[in-house]
Amino acid sequence: MLSLSTNLPKSCSFRLENHWLKQTTFLQSVLVSWDQAPTSSDAAGQLVACIKATRASAKVWSRCNRAPPTLTQNCQFIVQLFDYFEESRPLTPAEFQARHTTQERLQELIKEKAAYWKQRSKQKAIRESDANTAYHHANATQQLRRNYIRLLRVDQQDVTSHSAKTEALTSYFKSIIGVSGISSVADLTRLYSTSAQPSNALVSAFTEEETKAAILAMNSNSAPGPNGFGPAFYKWTWPRVKSKIMEFMHAFHRGEAQLERINRSHMVLLPKKAAVVEVFFF
């Protein structure tokens, strides 16, 4: 009996935590990498390069600014200690200020933890929903089988092949619809001259206002994809990242964007007119 194993380390998937965006040092660090990303002649390639550079910078920042696991317990202990001292004597101004600072830091930690679990709960819900995919596929297969015409009887003969069924149905509907006759020419232009015409906005170039509105309408706690960035990142950094996003939007509208580069980077940017633009980078 043979047993195979490997000790190759597996890289952890990067996930942007939304509470990082509230820390000033995070945006100051990662947005520099966004601006200094390698240039590319294609708008899609430029956007991919910015995302990759920002992700690498965010990984470095998270390792350097990771809070100790016992920080919450230590803050609680300091607050309780000063509360105990206050029961027997007045606190000095320095002690009062230290307790106030610790309380503020404890509140920040609690908010960060709440944001962390809120974001994780969204990801868990998506994973659990994906687990039902096989069930929904089975239902669709059964529905398809119920709608499938297995046999047709034409002139007391059973027809089972696809081509024969197509010919039989075509002949039947031709016979009940009628035969071709004399047609007259009608001017449909005058008939619909007073009707509303389609808006040119459906095919016009994407504007910065509608793109921003679509991003702001998205759920900030949506689970991020392989590159780890969700809608919250683009909401917070829109003034800095909008130029690269709009360049890609315009290139997509002109049909010049190399979408295969987006697919290789597991990014999805699907703009749609007359609907909410789902700008979500996976």
SERO-780972 format. One record per residue (C-alpha): residue number from 1; x, y, z. Coordinates in nm, 4 decimals, decimal comma, padded with zeros to 6 digits, always signed. Layout:
<recs>
+------+----------+----------+----------+
: loke :       px :       py :       pz :
+------+----------+----------+----------+
:  NUM :        X :        Y :        Z :
...
+------+----------+----------+----------+
</recs>
This chain:
<recs>
+------+----------+----------+----------+
: loke :       px :       py :       pz :
+------+----------+----------+----------+
:    1 : +00,0000 : +00,0000 : +00,0000 :
:    2 : +00,1354 : +00,3400 : -00,1006 :
:    3 : +00,0730 : +00,6681 : +00,0741 :
:    4 : +00,1455 : +01,0026 : -00,0910 :
:    5 : +00,1628 : +01,3389 : +00,0821 :
:    6 : +00,3131 : +01,6813 : +00,0289 :
:    7 : +00,4431 : +01,9562 : +00,2531 :
:    8 : +00,4049 : +02,2357 : -00,0019 :
:    9 : +00,2546 : +02,5405 : +00,1679 :
:   10 : -00,0823 : +02,6560 : +00,0422 :
:   11 : -00,1345 : +03,0278 : +00,0095 :
:   12 : -00,4270 : +03,1690 : +00,2005 :
:   13 : -00,6994 : +03,3419 : +00,0049 :
:   14 : -00,6922 : +03,7165 : +00,0529 :
:   15 : -01,0127 : +03,8798 : +00,1715 :
:   16 : -01,0468 : +04,2533 : +00,2164 :
:   17 : -01,1992 : +04,3281 : +00,5556 :
:   18 : -01,4350 : +04,6234 : +00,5389 :
:   19 : -01,3213 : +04,7623 : +00,8728 :
:   20 : -00,9735 : +04,8161 : +00,7264 :
:   21 : -01,1188 : +05,0929 : +00,5128 :
:   22 : -01,1945 : +05,2976 : +00,8237 :
:   23 : -00,8276 : +05,3060 : +00,9202 :
:   24 : -00,6398 : +05,5959 : +00,7671 :
:   25 : -00,3109 : +05,4107 : +00,7260 :
:   26 : -00,4691 : +05,1403 : +00,5127 :
:   27 : -00,5932 : +05,3633 : +00,2317 :
:   28 : -00,2762 : +05,5700 : +00,2418 :
:   29 : -00,0705 : +05,2540 : +00,1868 :
:   30 : -00,2693 : +05,0654 : -00,0739 :
:   31 : -00,3760 : +05,3577 : -00,2932 :
:   32 : -00,0122 : +05,4409 : -00,3582 :
:   33 : +00,0237 : +05,0958 : -00,5158 :
:   34 : -00,2902 : +05,1573 : -00,7209 :
:   35 : -00,1407 : +05,4767 : -00,8667 :
:   36 : +00,2027 : +05,3184 : -00,9253 :
:   37 : +00,0787 : +05,0009 : -01,0965 :
:   38 : +00,2550 : +04,8984 : -01,4201 :
:   39 : +00,1081 : +05,0637 : -01,7259 :
:   40 : -00,0708 : +04,8699 : -01,9980 :
:   41 : -00,1897 : +04,9693 : -02,3433 :
:   42 : -00,5275 : +04,8041 : -02,2850 :
:   43 : -00,7787 : +04,9472 : -02,0375 :
:   44 : -00,8684 : +04,6023 : -01,9058 :
:   45 : -00,5028 : +04,5142 : -01,8571 :
:   46 : -00,4417 : +04,8431 : -01,6766 :
:   47 : -00,7319 : +04,7770 : -01,4411 :
:   48 : -00,6052 : +04,4247 : -01,3708 :
:   49 : -00,2570 : +04,5596 : -01,2953 :
:   50 : -00,3990 : +04,8132 : -01,0487 :
:   51 : -00,6011 : +04,5445 : -00,8720 :
:   52 : -00,3032 : +04,3103 : -00,8397 :
:   53 : -00,0724 : +04,5837 : -00,7107 :
:   54 : -00,3309 : +04,6979 : -00,4565 :
:   55 : -00,3918 : +04,3424 : -00,3387 :
:   56 : -00,0198 : +04,2850 : -00,2805 :
:   57 : +00,0047 : +04,6083 : -00,0827 :
:   58 : -00,3032 : +04,5175 : +00,1226 :
:   59 : -00,1489 : +04,1817 : +00,2139 :
:   60 : +00,1644 : +04,3544 : +00,3422 :
:   61 : -00,0403 : +04,6062 : +00,5392 :
:   62 : -00,2522 : +04,3348 : +00,7027 :
:   63 : +00,0592 : +04,1457 : +00,8196 :
:   64 : +00,2198 : +04,4579 : +00,9632 :
:   65 : -00,0931 : +04,5926 : +01,1332 :
:   66 : -00,2473 : +04,2738 : +01,2664 :
:   67 : -00,3803 : +04,3358 : +01,6180 :
:   68 : -00,2737 : +04,0916 : +01,8925 :
:   69 : -00,5428 : +03,8313 : +01,9708 :
:   70 : -00,5509 : +03,9369 : +02,3367 :
:   71 : -00,5956 : +04,3091 : +02,2706 :
:   72 : -00,9683 : +04,3043 : +02,3487 :
:   73 : -00,9147 : +04,1198 : +02,6767 :
:   74 : -00,6343 : +04,3580 : +02,7751 :
:   75 : -00,8508 : +04,6641 : +02,7096 :
:   76 : -01,1329 : +04,5168 : +02,9153 :
:   77 : -00,8920 : +04,4440 : +03,2002 :
:   78 : -00,7561 : +04,8015 : +03,2026 :
:   79 : -01,1070 : +04,9514 : +03,2076 :
:   80 : -01,2153 : +04,7215 : +03,4906 :
:   81 : -00,8948 : +04,8010 : +03,6827 :
:   82 : -00,9527 : +05,1765 : +03,6712 :
:   83 : -01,3183 : +05,1224 : +03,7639 :
:   84 : -01,1998 : +04,9305 : +04,0700 :
:   85 : -00,9580 : +05,2106 : +04,1666 :
:   86 : -01,2353 : +05,4688 : +04,1266 :
:   87 : -01,4462 : +05,2922 : +04,3876 :
:   88 : -01,1872 : +05,3657 : +04,6590 :
:   89 : -01,0307 : +05,6949 : +04,5442 :
:   90 : -01,0660 : +05,9619 : +04,2741 :
:   91 : -00,8741 : +05,8965 : +03,9556 :
:   92 : -00,5930 : +06,1263 : +03,8572 :
:   93 : -00,6255 : +06,3163 : +03,5259 :
:   94 : -00,3707 : +06,0802 : +03,3678 :
:   95 : -00,5609 : +05,7720 : +03,4863 :
:   96 : -00,8929 : +05,9149 : +03,3697 :
:   97 : -00,7469 : +05,9920 : +03,0268 :
:   98 : -00,5930 : +05,6437 : +03,0035 :
:   99 : -00,9268 : +05,4806 : +03,0806 :
:  100 : -01,1057 : +05,7009 : +02,8278 :
:  101 : -00,8515 : +05,6162 : +02,5573 :
:  102 : -00,8806 : +05,2458 : +02,6363 :
:  103 : -01,2603 : +05,2630 : +02,6189 :
:  104 : -01,2449 : +05,4274 : +02,2773 :
:  105 : -01,0050 : +05,1608 : +02,1535 :
:  106 : -01,2299 : +04,8880 : +02,2929 :
:  107 : -01,5301 : +05,0333 : +02,1090 :
:  108 : -01,3306 : +05,0324 : +01,7848 :
:  109 : -01,2355 : +04,6683 : +01,8378 :
:  110 : -01,5979 : +04,5708 : +01,8982 :
:  111 : -01,7095 : +04,7521 : +01,5812 :
:  112 : -01,4337 : +04,5832 : +01,3820 :
:  113 : -01,5359 : +04,2429 : +01,5123 :
:  114 : -01,9010 : +04,3123 : +01,4295 :
:  115 : -01,8080 : +04,4173 : +01,0746 :
:  116 : -01,5899 : +04,1069 : +01,0406 :
:  117 : -01,8666 : +03,8634 : +01,1336 :
:  118 : -02,1276 : +04,0490 : +00,9311 :
:  119 : -01,9099 : +04,0108 : +00,6238 :
:  120 : -01,8345 : +03,6460 : +00,7027 :
:  121 : -02,2035 : +03,5670 : +00,7491 :
:  122 : -02,2675 : +03,6907 : +00,3947 :
:  123 : -01,9982 : +03,4605 : +00,2596 :
:  124 : -02,1360 : +03,1658 : +00,4564 :
:  125 : -02,4845 : +03,2270 : +00,3211 :
:  126 : -02,3485 : +03,2217 : -00,0346 :
:  127 : -02,1592 : +02,8975 : +00,0267 :
:  128 : -02,4674 : +02,7321 : +00,1730 :
:  129 : -02,6750 : +02,8482 : -00,1219 :
:  130 : -02,4188 : +02,7039 : -00,3628 :
:  131 : -02,4560 : +02,3690 : -00,1866 :
:  132 : -02,8113 : +02,3517 : -00,3237 :
:  133 : -02,6969 : +02,3920 : -00,6829 :
:  134 : -02,7155 : +02,0185 : -00,7547 :
:  135 : -03,0735 : +02,0107 : -00,6282 :
:  136 : -03,1804 : +02,2965 : -00,8552 :
:  137 : -03,0033 : +02,1354 : -01,1512 :
:  138 : -03,1921 : +01,8116 : -01,0869 :
:  139 : -03,5223 : +02,0002 : -01,0804 :
:  140 : -03,4398 : +02,1703 : -01,4092 :
:  141 : -03,3519 : +01,8336 : -01,5657 :
:  142 : -03,6795 : +01,6806 : -01,4536 :
:  143 : -03,8711 : +01,9807 : -01,5894 :
:  144 : -03,6927 : +01,9418 : -01,9227 :
:  145 : -03,7822 : +01,5748 : -01,9372 :
:  146 : -04,1472 : +01,6479 : -01,8635 :
:  147 : -04,1549 : +01,9009 : -02,1480 :
:  148 : -03,9858 : +01,6625 : -02,3913 :
:  149 : -04,2102 : +01,5224 : -02,6655 :
:  150 : -04,1171 : +01,1572 : -02,6831 :
:  151 : -04,3600 : +01,0429 : -02,9536 :
:  152 : -04,5989 : +01,1767 : -03,2182 :
:  153 : -04,8689 : +00,9741 : -03,3899 :
:  154 : -04,9274 : +01,0754 : -03,7530 :
:  155 : -05,1748 : +00,8793 : -03,9658 :
:  156 : -05,1727 : +00,5904 : -03,7198 :
:  157 : -04,7924 : +00,5765 : -03,7307 :
:  158 : -04,5610 : +00,6524 : -03,4380 :
:  159 : -04,2883 : +00,9097 : -03,5057 :
:  160 : -03,9903 : +00,9151 : -03,2644 :
:  161 : -03,6918 : +01,0675 : -03,4488 :
:  162 : -03,6233 : +01,4377 : -03,4091 :
:  163 : -03,6241 : +01,5148 : -03,7826 :
:  164 : -03,9515 : +01,3274 : -03,8378 :
:  165 : -04,1180 : +01,5055 : -03,5466 :
:  166 : -03,9977 : +01,8411 : -03,6784 :
:  167 : -04,1359 : +01,7682 : -04,0247 :
:  168 : -04,4697 : +01,6460 : -03,8869 :
:  169 : -04,5201 : +01,9491 : -03,6620 :
:  170 : -04,4166 : +02,1910 : -03,9362 :
:  171 : -04,6614 : +02,0375 : -04,1817 :
:  172 : -04,9426 : +02,0428 : -03,9281 :
:  173 : -04,9051 : +02,4081 : -03,8339 :
:  174 : -04,8711 : +02,5102 : -04,1988 :
:  175 : -05,2019 : +02,3412 : -04,2713 :
:  176 : -05,3920 : +02,5197 : -03,9936 :
:  177 : -05,2350 : +02,8613 : -04,0446 :
:  178 : -05,3368 : +02,8805 : -04,4098 :
:  179 : -05,1838 : +02,9301 : -04,7488 :
:  180 : -05,0116 : +03,2315 : -04,8954 :
:  181 : -05,2345 : +03,4836 : -05,0693 :
:  182 : -05,2272 : +03,8349 : -05,2104 :
:  183 : -05,0547 : +04,0873 : -04,9864 :
:  184 : -05,0790 : +04,4639 : -04,9943 :
:  185 : -04,8060 : +04,7152 : -04,9199 :
:  186 : -04,8597 : +04,9164 : -04,6010 :
:  187 : -04,6682 : +05,2237 : -04,4888 :
:  188 : -04,5763 : +05,1436 : -04,1310 :
:  189 : -04,3779 : +05,4663 : -04,0928 :
:  190 : -04,6948 : +05,6766 : -04,0789 :
:  191 : -04,8657 : +05,4203 : -03,8582 :
:  192 : -04,6054 : +05,4562 : -03,5806 :
:  193 : -04,4979 : +05,8152 : -03,6432 :
:  194 : -04,6561 : +05,9381 : -03,3204 :
:  195 : -04,5236 : +05,6547 : -03,1034 :
:  196 : -04,2406 : +05,7068 : -02,8575 :
:  197 : -03,8964 : +05,6334 : -02,9972 :
:  198 : -03,6281 : +05,4343 : -02,8092 :
:  199 : -03,3988 : +05,6531 : -02,6052 :
:  200 : -03,0458 : +05,7032 : -02,7315 :
:  201 : -02,9308 : +05,6772 : -02,3702 :
:  202 : -02,9610 : +05,2977 : -02,3972 :
:  203 : -02,6662 : +05,2854 : -02,6361 :
:  204 : -02,4755 : +05,5970 : -02,5325 :
:  205 : -02,1399 : +05,5890 : -02,3563 :
:  206 : -02,1278 : +05,5213 : -01,9835 :
:  207 : -02,1184 : +05,8302 : -01,7678 :
:  208 : -01,9346 : +05,8750 : -01,4408 :
:  209 : -02,2568 : +05,9607 : -01,2598 :
:  210 : -02,4439 : +05,6419 : -01,3507 :
:  211 : -02,1395 : +05,4243 : -01,2804 :
:  212 : -02,0943 : +05,5793 : -00,9371 :
:  213 : -02,4658 : +05,5447 : -00,8621 :
:  214 : -02,4531 : +05,1756 : -00,9548 :
:  215 : -02,1559 : +05,1137 : -00,7265 :
:  216 : -02,3182 : +05,2961 : -00,4358 :
:  217 : -02,6348 : +05,0886 : -00,4816 :
:  218 : -02,4489 : +04,7616 : -00,4301 :
:  219 : -02,4317 : +04,5745 : -00,0995 :
:  220 : -02,1089 : +04,6629 : +00,0814 :
:  221 : -02,1085 : +04,3266 : +00,2597 :
:  222 : -02,1221 : +04,1192 : -00,0570 :
:  223 : -01,8770 : +03,8318 : -00,0413 :
:  224 : -01,5584 : +03,9101 : -00,2363 :
:  225 : -01,4205 : +03,6759 : -00,4978 :
:  226 : -01,0689 : +03,5332 : -00,5548 :
:  227 : -00,8920 : +03,8683 : -00,5600 :
:  228 : -01,0568 : +03,9633 : -00,2293 :
:  229 : -01,2065 : +04,3028 : -00,3161 :
:  230 : -01,5764 : +04,3726 : -00,2723 :
:  231 : -01,7965 : +04,6725 : -00,3502 :
:  232 : -01,7013 : +04,8491 : -00,0243 :
:  233 : -01,3472 : +04,9128 : -00,1498 :
:  234 : -01,4699 : +05,0987 : -00,4585 :
:  235 : -01,7214 : +05,2976 : -00,2577 :
:  236 : -01,4529 : +05,4284 : -00,0220 :
:  237 : -01,1879 : +05,4889 : -00,2886 :
:  238 : -01,4030 : +05,6114 : -00,5772 :
:  239 : -01,2285 : +05,9521 : -00,6168 :
:  240 : -00,8926 : +05,7740 : -00,6647 :
:  241 : -00,9971 : +05,4689 : -00,8677 :
:  242 : -01,2681 : +05,6180 : -01,0880 :
:  243 : -01,0294 : +05,7136 : -01,3691 :
:  244 : -00,9161 : +05,3538 : -01,4311 :
:  245 : -01,2700 : +05,2188 : -01,3993 :
:  246 : -01,4105 : +05,4755 : -01,6414 :
:  247 : -01,1314 : +05,4025 : -01,8916 :
:  248 : -01,2375 : +05,0398 : -01,8869 :
:  249 : -01,6049 : +05,1385 : -01,9180 :
:  250 : -01,5373 : +05,3480 : -02,2266 :
:  251 : -01,3180 : +05,0770 : -02,3818 :
:  252 : -01,5923 : +04,8216 : -02,3192 :
:  253 : -01,8490 : +05,0480 : -02,4840 :
:  254 : -01,6252 : +05,0913 : -02,7897 :
:  255 : -01,5643 : +04,7142 : -02,8038 :
:  256 : -01,1892 : +04,7597 : -02,7547 :
:  257 : -01,1497 : +04,6053 : -02,4069 :
:  258 : -00,9634 : +04,2742 : -02,3973 :
:  259 : -01,2143 : +04,0880 : -02,1839 :
:  260 : -01,0035 : +03,7711 : -02,1777 :
:  261 : -00,7634 : +03,9528 : -01,9452 :
:  262 : -01,0522 : +04,0182 : -01,7112 :
:  263 : -01,1511 : +03,6518 : -01,7164 :
:  264 : -00,7973 : +03,5351 : -01,6449 :
:  265 : -00,7867 : +03,7601 : -01,3413 :
:  266 : -01,1263 : +03,6341 : -01,2145 :
:  267 : -01,2756 : +03,9807 : -01,2453 :
:  268 : -01,6255 : +04,0546 : -01,3628 :
:  269 : -01,7329 : +04,3978 : -01,4806 :
:  270 : -02,0655 : +04,3734 : -01,6565 :
:  271 : -02,2177 : +04,7129 : -01,7359 :
:  272 : -02,5777 : +04,7148 : -01,8552 :
:  273 : -02,7840 : +05,0071 : -01,9703 :
:  274 : -03,1283 : +05,0739 : -01,8247 :
:  275 : -03,0399 : +04,8552 : -01,5256 :
:  276 : -02,8201 : +04,8591 : -01,2210 :
:  277 : -02,4585 : +04,8240 : -01,3274 :
:  278 : -02,3158 : +04,5328 : -01,1319 :
:  279 : -01,9542 : +04,6386 : -01,0895 :
:  280 : -01,8147 : +04,3584 : -00,8799 :
:  281 : -01,4565 : +04,2424 : -00,8962 :
:  282 : -01,4128 : +03,8761 : -00,8158 :
+------+----------+----------+----------+
</recs>
